[in-house]
């Protein structure tokens, strides 16, 4: 991206009852002084970091939309808090919303043309919850393979498993229920699940996805506390989480998309379409959870869909 304005930095972030000085790492592509609202991108995981979403930086070149990425607290280049492993009172929605508010205020993004938000996967949980509070300056919302509730994403994983070959399904179900998610049998079956519903290209995985795996492997505090030991069902601090009762409060035009083969199954995507007043839902054929990095053609379609939605006034027809 030669010639493109790129800057990065760290923003101080004070967490109540946490003595450790904390910061949020951010990276900006494009000029915040442009007339376009700025796109703030919320990554998944939890704990994956921003790198796997960097293809969305092309929205600056393609559509003149400045793009801001950041690493959520506890992962990647932001402050890690390993001593809080298992602290369910800390690792709740409020913490990540407070961090997002801090980012918006520190970068003065509520001023001028305002901002858009794109939340992918876990980041879509936070994006929807944030938008439901009707925050100052928010112009449009993109929910990318997002999650409307823990109950529906757990159900979606179950429905996806049911479509796999019997031996794969049996290995996933038996070892998960018995707590043997570290067994080779489970790992082999889960690799098939991931290739079917998470990222449908490779192996090897796309280069953009490699840092996310490293980030989550190097520090499991966030993922383990929020999600729990099983990758197929959430039993951690977000086990009862839902945004569905709040979705009707989202006042901005919203684009919802997922893949035809996605860990964010239609069962967890449909509530966005059913309850958000001004919404458009697109499902990309033969695509998985990581459709924006599943080959050059699909990437172009995703970027074009998002860019055109944002620059054409959020047409939801």
N, C-alpha and C positions, 0 to 999 in steps of 0.2 A: 504494500500500500504506500509506495513511494509518493511523496508530495502531499499526503493527507495529514492534516493536523491531528496529532495524537498526544495526549498528555495524561499523566497518571499521578496519583498521590494517595495520601492517607488522611482520613478525617477522624479527629478525636470523637469517641463515642462513650459517654458515661452511662454505665448500667447500675441501677439502684442495687445496693447491698453487695456489689462486686468491687473489691478493693483494687484489683488489677487494672492498670491504665489500659484502655482498649482503643483500637482504631479500626476503621473500615477502609479497605483498599478499594480504589476506583480507577477506571480507565475510560477516557473520553475520546471518541472518534468524531472529528468535525468541529465546527465552530458553534459554541453555545450562543454566540451573539447573532446568529442567523435569525431570520424571521419565522423559522419553523419551530413548532413545539419540539422538545427534546424527548427522545425515547429512552426510558430507563428500563433495563432488562434485569429480570429476577431469575436467577438460576435455580436448578433443581437439586436433587439429592435426597434429603438435605445433606449439605456438606460437599457438593460436587465442585464448587467454584465456577467462575465465569467462562473459562476458556472454551468449552465445547459449544458455546453460543456465539463465538466470535464471527461466524459467517454473517450474522445480522449487522455487523459493522458496515457491510456493503450497502446498507440502506442510505448511508451518507453519500456515497458516490452515485448511487442509482436514483435516489429520490430527494437528496438534499436534507435528509433528516439526521441531525446529530444524535449519536448513540452513546449511552453511558452504561457501562458494565460495572458491577461491583461484586466483591466476595462477601457473602454474609458472615456475620460474626461466628467465630469458631472454626473457620476453614480457610484453606488456601493461603492467600497473602494477608488476610485480616487476622486479628488477634485470636489465638487459640486459648481455650479455657479447659484444659484436660482435668483439672481438679473438680470440675462440675459434672463429670460423668455420673449419670443416674439422678441428677437433680431435676426432677420433673417440674418443680415450681418455677425454675428459671427458663427451661427450654419450652416455652409456650408462644403462642401467636403474638402476644403483646411485645415480646422482645424484638422480633423481626420487624414488626410495624414501627416500633420506636426507632430502630436503626434506619428504616426507609425514610421516616420523617426527618431524621437527623441529616441524612444525605440530601434530601430535597431542600432543606433549609440552609445547609452549609454551602451548597452550590447555587443557591438563589433560583431554584428551578420553578418555584411557584410564580415568579415574576414574569412580566412580558407575555410571550405566547403560551406559557405554561408547558405542559409535558404530557407525553403518552406513557403508558406502562405496558410492557410485555412480560408475562409470567409463564415460564415453561415448567410443566410437571409440578413438583413440590412448590416451585416459585409461583405457579398458578393459584395454589391455595392462598398464598399471601397476597397476590395481586387482587384476587376477587374479594378477599376480606377487606383489604385496604380501600378498594373502589366502593364497597358497600357503605363506607363511612362518609361518602361524598366529599372527598378532600379538595381543598382549594387548589385550583390550577390544573386538575386532571381534565384532559380533553377527550381522550379515547383510550380504550382498553383492548388488549389482545391476550386471550387465554389459550395458550399453545399446549395441547396435550395435557390439560390441567386436571385438577382433582377437586371435586365438589364436596366430598366427604370421605372419611375413612371407611365408613360402611360400604359406600358404593365402589371405592377402589378395591377393597377386599373382595367384594362380589365380582368385580370385573376380572380380577386375577383368577378367581375360581372358574368363571365362565371360559376364560382363555385356556386354562388348564384342561378343561373338558374337551376342547377341540384338538388336543395333542394326542399322539399315539398312546395306546393303553399303558405300555410299559413305562413311558416317560411320565405320564400322569400318576401312575402308581408310585413311582420312585419319589416324585415331588410330594405327594400327599402323605405317604407313610413316613418318610424321613422328616418332613416338616412337623408333623404331629408328634413324633417321638423326640424332637429336638436334635436331630442328627443332620443339621444343615451344613456341617463341616465334612460330611462323608463324601467319598469320591463318587458314590452312586448319585447323591443329590447334586453335586457339582456338575456331573455329566448331563443330568436331566435338566438342570437349571440353565446350562449353556444352550440347550435346544430351545427352551422357553425364551431366553434372551434374544436369540437369533430370529425367532419367529415374531416376537412382539416388541422388543426393545430397540434393537438396531439390526436391520435386515440386510446389511452388507458386511462383508468380511467372513471369517477371519482373514487377516488381522483386522482389528477395529479401525475405523477412520482415525487419522492422526489427531483430529480435533477432540476425540473422546478420551485419548490416553491420559491427559492431565487430570480429568475427572476421576478416573480410577485410582490414580496415584494419590490425589487429595483425600479421597475417602478411605484409602488403605492406611495412610500415614497417621490419621487422627480420626478415630471412630466415635469420639465423644458425642457429636451432634447426631449422627445417624443412629447410634445405639440407644441414646436416651429418647429420641423422638420416635423412632420407628420400632426398635426392639431387635431381637436376634434373627428373626425370620425375614427374608426378602419378599415373602409372598403375602404377609399379613402384618398389619401394624398393631403392636401390643404395647408401645411405649407411650410417651406423654401426649401424643396426638390420637390415641386410640378412640376417643369419643368425639373427635373434632368434626365439625360440619360448618359450611358457610351457606347451605341451602336456604335456611330461614331468612337470611339477609340479602339474598340475590335480588329481590324485587327493589331494593334500595339503590341499586347501581343505576345512575342517571345518565351515563355517557354511552355513546355508541360503542358496541362491543363486538369484536370478531372472536369467534370460538373455532378452533380447528383441532382435529386429531387425525390419526391414520386409520386405514382400514384394518390393520393388524397392530394394535396399540395397547400398551399396558394401561393407558387411559382409555379403557373400553367405553363404548357408547353409553353404558349404564351409569358411568360417572360423569360423562360429558353432557348427557341429555338435560340434567337439571339446570345447567347454564342457559340452554336454549328455551327451556320451559318457563323460567322465572325472571330472566333479565328482560326488561321492557324493550330495549332497542338492540337487537342481537342478530347476528348472521352466523350460521354454522356451516363449515366446510369440512368434508372428510376426504383426505387424499387417498386415492386408490393404491392398493398394494404397498402401503407405507406403514412404518412402525412409529414408535415413540420418538425416534430421533430423525424424523423425516427431513429436517433441514440439513443433515449431513449424509443422507442415504443416496449418494450419487449426484452428479452435476445437474441433471435435468430436473430432478425432484427439488433440489436446492433452489434452482431458479424459480420454480413454480411457487415454492413457499415464500421466497423473498418478494416475488412479484405480487402475490396475494396480500401479504402484509403491507408492503409499500403502497400499493394502490388503494387499499382500504384506508390507510392513514392520510394519504394525500388527496383523496377524493371525498373528504368530509364524512367518512365512516358510513357510507351507504350500506344499510342493512337489508335492502330489498333483495 
